[in-house]
Amino acid sequence: MIWIPIADLIEIHGCDYFDTVDLTGSKRFSNGSYLYERVLIPPYLTGEYDYEIIFDGHRINVPQHVRGCVCQMKACIRFCCHPQHLLVFNKRECTSVQPETISYSPYVNITLDHHKVVQKNITAEFVAQHGLPIPCAIHYALHPEQDVADNWSLFENGTLLRHYDRNYMSKMDYCLQPEKFDGHYKLTVHNCGIAVAEKWDKIMCRYVMICSIICIILTIFVYVLLPKLQKLHGKCFICYLLSLGVGCTALIIDQVGDWEYCLTTGYVGYFAIMAAFLWLAIMSFDLWNTFRGTIRHMTKAPFFLSYNIIAWSTALVLLAIVYAMDFIATEDTPLLWIPGVGYYSCWIKTEDWPAMIYFYGPMMLLIIFNVSMFIPTAVRIYKTQKEFQNIVGQARHRKMVNEWQTFSLFLRLFVIMGVTWIFEICSYLSSNHSTLRKFFIVADLLNSAQGILIFGLFVLKPSVWKLLLNRIQGKQTPEEADGSEEDISLYALEINKHY
């Protein structure tokens, strides 16, 4: 066997990769120099590469090609792709358009070494670097015209300062590309962001939420296993747990950064959380309807079917609105109306007012509805117990006590869930106040622990453990043979007819 040695690649000594351009297709002279964008690159500033460097410094293998260190010959401006192309949203791709359709001002403010800001024509005074790989797939644009927090400064050496977090980014972390804004094209900064160390409270909330998901699964298992818990309230409760579990799982996926199914995760998570709140509202309505003393003209099955239609269809309508607003959004659409699923994370934007419109706003309305249902229900139960405690028999009295216990249990659920989400809303409103934000860290932990609290309230009880033991042993207690929760309200209505 004959081995043919392969010459080592000759890279450019002393030249940063992001100061180079791909010379494929550029004119090469007999002395080894190349002509790129009217700049002559000498042979000693050229080299052969078989890789590209993308965002975060990761190398990917590509076919061998020649690159030139053009930025040592003339100052450079980093473009995402060709200056007459457009960047495809959330992809490492560019799309070409008719050249006459893209016209924008070539003047950009440049900060010099002595901090003086001058306006320069980048097409005349800089080399447009468009041969570098697009930094990342999930990128977002800075729009200082809409939000002063998006202001940025570009330095003569190619470094860009992002003002809102005071991050200095190299050409590896950002690129410029024309984007349509208010009907006109304008050079816009697109960046991937800079990874920062995750705060301890975020890490703790994530692990607490994982424990919550496990507790939710265990609670669902117990409710499915025990027939006594599968009455109308119990079935609604299972639907609530399923929705909450899916929503929490989507949040975990978003936090660990699985971008492959980012949009799917965001929309499914939004649908699930909205469905969970709708099921809370349905349970509060059903408890009010049970204890108000009105005879139900339908059996539990049609009620449960109606509740399913209401909960899932309403959540689907909310999801359709969010998806439609994201889908029809253009460069001219104010950011206030864009839900922004997949913009900064897989979740809906929670940094500004779209979160109030599409997420926290509906949540607040449902919390108010729950309160309006629970207060009259509590008053009704109190009056009924006081009026009929000397009239009903022992068995009926026991059922009334059981129903009061059921109500008080769900009341605790709504208080815990309502308070934690109210704190979550307050945390959102105080996100720009560092002192208040520290106070709501505890609220974030409680919100992440919802599944654990539910498991403690509904499963870790002697009565439930007794039912589980009887289920395992194949026994049936007298309580399991009793009628449904509607009996007490029907009986109270019959008493009312005679007194």
N, C-alpha and C positions, 0 to 999 in steps of 0.2 A: 504494500500500500504506500502511495506517495502522498506525503503531507505538503499542502501548499500553504505557506504562511500568509496570513491576512494582515495587512498593515494596520497599525493602530490608528484610531481616529486622531486627527490633529485639531484640538480645540484652540481657541484664541486665548493666549496667555494674558492675564491681567484684565480681562474684560468680563463684566457681569453678564450673565445670560440675557437679562432683561434690557441690556443695552445693545442687543443684536437684532438683526432682521434676517428673514429667510431670503436668500439671494436666488432661489429657484426662479427661472424666467428672466432674471436681470442680465443685462449685457455684460459679457466677459471679454476682457482685452487679452492680447497675446502675452502681456507681462504678468498676468494673473490677477489684475485689479478688476473691480466690478463697478458698474454705474447703477446707483440706486437713488431714485427721486432727485436726480440732478446733483448727486453727491458721489464723488469718486472715492471708492474704498480701496486702499492699497492692499497688496497681497498679505502683508504681515498682520492685517486686521481681519483676515478671513480664516475660517476653519470648518472642519467637518463634524457634524453632530448626528447622532441616531436616537435622540430623545427630545422631548419637550418638557418644560417645567411649568406646572399649573399652580393654581392657588394652594397655599400651605407648603410649597416647595416640593411637592410630590412629582417624581419623574415618570413619564409614560414613554414607552418605546414607539418610535416612528421610523419610517424609511430614512436611510442616510441622506443627508442634504448639506449644502454649504450655507453658512451663516456669516454675516459681516458685522463688525462692531461699529456701526454707523454713528452711534451716539458719542464716540470719541472724536468724530470729525465735525459734528454739528449737533446742537441741542435737539432733543427729541420730545415729542408728545405721544403718549401711549393711547392708541385707538383700540377698541374692541375688535373691529374688523375694518374693511375698506371704508374710507370716509363717506363714500356714496352708497353704502349699504346700511341696513337696519338690523339691530340686534333682536333675535327672537326671544320672547319672554320665557324665562325659566329654562333655557336651553343653551348649550354651548355652540350655537349656530347663528349664522347671519343670513339675511335674505336680501337679494338684490332687487332694486327698483329702477325705474327709468331715471337717469341722472338729472333730467330737468325737474323732476318732482322734489328733489332734496336741495334746498337752498337755505343756507344758514350763515349767520355772521361768523367770520373766522377770528374775531377778536376775543381774546380771553385775558382776564386779569392774572398777571404773573407776579409772584412775590420774589424780589431779588434778595441777594445774600444780606444786604443791610436793611432788610424788612421794608424797603420801599416797594409799593405796588404800582406796576405799570401795565398798560394794556398793549398786548402784542398781537400781531397777525400771525397765527400759528402756521398758516399755509405758506407764508413767505419766510418766516424766521425760524421755523422748526421743521424737523423731519417727522412725518406722520408714520409712526410705528404701527403697522397693521398686520405684520407677519407673525406676531406673538400669539400663542394660543389664548382663547377666551378664558379668563380666570376661573370661572366656576359656572355650574348650571343654575344654581339658585342665587340669583343676583338681584339687587334692588337699586333703584335710582335715587339720587339726592335731588330734591326739588326745593331749593331755597326760596323760590318765588311763592310757594304755598306754605312753607314752614321755615321760619328763621333758624330752627334747630338743624336744618339740613345744609347750612352754610358750609363752604369749604374754601380752602386756599391752596393754590397750586404753586409750588416753588420751581425755581429755574432748573434745579437738578432733577426734577421729575417726581419729587416727594409730594404727596397730597395730605393736607391736614383736614380731617373731618372734625368739625367744631363741636358737635354735641357731646362727644366723649373724648375729645382732645387726642385722637389717635392719629399718629403719623404713619401713612401707608406708602410703601414702595410701589413700583410699577407692577409688582407681582400681585398686588391686592386690589387694584382698581383699573379701570380703563374708561376712556371717553368715547361717546358715540352720539350722533345726532338723534334726537327724539322729538316727536311732534308734541307741542305744548301750546294751548290756546290757538290752535289753527296754524301755528308756524313751527318750523324745525329749529331746534336749539341744541347746542352741544351740552350733553348731560353726563355727569359722573355716574358710572355704574360700579358698585363695589360689593364684595362678598362679606364684608365685615371682618373684624379681627377677633379670633378666639380669645376669650378671657377665662380666667379661672372661675369655675362655678362656685357660687356662694354656698356656705354650709347649710343655710335654711332651705335652699332649693334641693340640695341633695337629700336632706332629711325628709322633706315633703314627698320626694319621689319614692323613697323606701317605705314611708308610712302609707302612701297610696297603693303601693304594691301589696302591702299587708291588707289594706282595705279591700282590694279586689279579691284576694283569697277569702276574706270573711264574707264578702257578698256571695261568692260561689257556694260557700258552706251554708249560708242562710237560705239560699234558693234550694239547695239539696234537702234541707230539713223541711221546708214548706212543701216541697213536692212529695216527700216521703210520708208526711202525716196528713191523712184525709181531713182531720178536724180543722186544720189550718187552711184548707182549700175552699173556704166559703168565699163569698163575693169579695169581701175586703182582702182576704188572703190572695186571691187570684190577681187583684189589682196591684197588691203589694209585690207579687212576683214580677209583674210587668215593669213596675218601677225599678226593682232591683236589676233586672236585665238591662234596662236602659242606662241606669247609673253605672253598671259594670262595664258596658261597652264604651260609655263616655270616658270613664277613668282610664280604660285601656288605651283609647286614642290619645289621651293626654300623655301617658307614659311613652307611647311611640313617638309623639312629637318631641318630648324632652330628650330622648336618646338619639334623635336626629336621623331617622330612617327616611331619607329623601326620595327613595324610589317610589313609594306610594304616598307621597306627602299630601297631595290634593285629596285623594280618597280618604286618608286618615282624617283630614281636617273637616270635610263635609260629613262623614259618618259620625265623627265625634260631636259636631254641632247638632246633628239630628238627634243623637242619643241623649244629650244633656237636655235639649228642649223637650224631648219625649218624657224624660224623667220628671221634669217640673210639671208637665201636663198631667202625668199620672198622680202626682201629689195633689194637684187641684181636683182631679176626679175622685180621689179617695176622700178628700175633705168634703166634697159635694155629696158623695154617697153616705158618709157618716151623718151629715146634716139631714139627708133625705130619709135615712133609717130612723133617726130619733125624733123627727118632727111630728110623728103620730099620724102620718098619712098612709093609707093602705096602698101598697104597690099593686098595680094592675098587670104587671108583667112578672114572669118568673125571673130568677137570677140569670139564666142563660141569655135571654134577650138583653137584659141590662148590661151584662159583661160584653156582649157583642157590640152594643151601642157605644160603650165606653172605649172599646178598642178602635172603632171607626173614628171617634172624636179625637182620641189621643194621637194615633199614628197619622191620620190625615192632616191634622193641624200642624204637627211637627214637619210633615212633608211639605206643606204650604210654606212654612217658615224657611225650610231648606231651599225650596224652589226660588224664593225671593232672594236669598243670599247668593245662590248660584247664578241667578239671572243678573244681579247687580255686578257680580264679578265678571260674568261673561260679556256683558254689553259695555263694560267700562272701556273708555278710550283715554288717550293722553289728555283730552280736554275735560274729562270727568273729574269734578272736585274730589279730593281724597276723603272728604267727609262722608260721601255716599258709597264708598267702596268698602265692602266687608274685608277684603284683603286676605282671603284664605290662601295660604302658601306664599304670601308676600315676604314677611319677615320670619315666619315660622309656619308649620303646617296648620296651626290653629287660626281662628279668626283674629284680626288685629285687635289687641287689647291695650295698645299704647295710646290710643286717641279715641275720638268720639264715635266712630263706627261701632265700637264695642257696646256703647250705651244704646245705640239705635237697634242693633240686631241681636244683642246678647243680654246685657244687664237690664235693658228697658223691659223686654218681655218677661224677664225673670222677676222684676219688681212688681209688675202687674199681677203675676200669678201668686206671689207671696201675699199681696194685698187681698186677693180673692180668697186665699186660704184662711186668712185672719177673719174675713167677713163671714165665712162658713163656720168656723170653729166657735166664735163667741156665742151666736144664737144656739148652737148645738149644746154647748156647755150649760147655758141657762135653761134650756129645755130639759136636759137630763136632771139637773138639780131640782127643778120644780116637780118633775114626774116622780122622782124618788121621794120627795117630801110629801106629796099628795097621796101616794098609793102604798107607802111602806106598811101601813096597818090594814090594807085591804087585800092585797094579793097574798096568795099562799106561799108556803115556804119554798116550793120549787120555782115559782115565778119570781120570788124575791131573789133566789140564788141566780136566776138568769139575768135579772136586772143588775145585780152586782157584777156578774160576768161582763155584761154589755158596758157597764161603766168602766170596768177595768180595760176592756178593749178600747174604748174611747180615750181613756187617760193614756194608754200606751201609745196610740197613734198621735195623741196630742203632744206627748214628749218627742215623738219623731218629728212632727212638724216644727216644734219649737227649736229642736237641735238643728234640723236642716235649714229652717228659715233664718235662725240667728247666724249660722256659719256662712250662709250665702249673703246675708246682709253685710256681714263683716267683709266678705269678699268684694262686694260692691264698694264699700267704704275704702278698702285697700286699693281698688282701682282708681277711685276719686282722689286718693292721697298719694298716688304714685310719684308725683313730683315734689312731695314734701318728705325729706329724708327722716325727720323726727317721727312723724306720724307713721311712716312706712315701717319703722322698727317695731312700733306697737302692734301692727297688724300681722307681724310674722306669726304670732300665736294663732291668730285667726286663720292664716293659711294652713297651719299644721292641723287645726281642728277640721277645716274643710277637707283636707286630704285624708283625715281619719274617719270620714263618714261611714264607710263600710264597717270599721271596727266598732263604732258606736251603735250601729244598727244590729250587729251581731250580739253585742252585749245586751241591748234592750229586748230583742225578740227571740234569742236562742238561749242565752245563758240565764235561764229562769228555771226554778224547780218544776213548774208545771210542764214546761216543754221537755225537760229531761225525763219526767215521768211518762209523758206520751211516747217519747222515743223508746224508753224501756219497755212499755206495754206493746209497742209496735214490734219490737224485736222478739218479745215473748208471745206474740199473737193474741194478746188480751184486748178487751174493749171496756173502757171505763164508762160509768153512767153518764159522765159529761159528754163523751163522744156520741152517745145515742140521743142527746138532746136535739131540739129543733134548731132552726136557723136564727140568725140575729134579727130577722124581721118579726119574730114572734112577740117580742117585748113591745114593739111599737103598735102592733095590731091589738094586743091585749089592752094597752093603754087607751087605744081608741075606743074599744068596746066599753071600758070603764067610763069614758067620757060620755058615752051615749046614755048611761044610766044615772049620772050624777051631774 
